[in-house]
């Protein structure tokens, strides 16, 4: 796994079911690594303001005005924030960079600390109460903009069961066929094929990454979901170097 930390970004959460106990701070959440752009502000675990716009492109021009609208609606100044949280991937290389640049820029200007949150946890952590209660394994599949989704299994303690990876739809189907009772959570196109494509023991939970989830996880009192504000890659970014003339 290509990563600037470790395969799971060194996130090793402790025991949790759903979102963890809130710390009560004023949290700005940012999510730009998916086919959407979203911003949210929480206070004492409750949303003060939230915007979500579905888009494949334009995150760079959309994000800062969205942040300013959400901040204005929440009625707070940037220096009043306790934390600035941003989804760090895996996801769209360009989108993740846009979100990180905004979070780090606001952090530098305001003195408020910036923290990263795994995109796998952003869509998966809130589903684990069902997993715990019914003995289901929780698999998260994220859209990679290719036919090969990003895949991770999250345990009932909210920790990764193994290194996140890139898989094929055929390999995903084979995994789920033998995995027993399972939840399949996320926004990869494979999950939108519908129940008829999966065994009866698989429950589909289509879930889009969103800034509200990012902020909730960053508000965890035990800081179990904190990552460095650096991008996480499951595969190298798609960059083509220009040939020398």
Secondary structure, 3 states (H helix, E strand, C coil): CCECCCCCCCCCCCCCCCCCCECCCEEEEEECCCCEEEEEEEECCEEEEEEEEECCCCHHHHHHHHHHHHHHHHCCCHHHCCEEEEECCCCCHHHHHHHHHHHHHHHHHHCCCEEEECHHHHHHHHHHHHHHHHCCEEEEEECCCCCCCEEEEECCCCCECCCCEECCHHHHHHHHHHCCCEEEEECCHHHHHCHHHCCCCEEEEECCCCHHHHHHHHCECCCCCCECCCCECCCCCCCCCCCCC
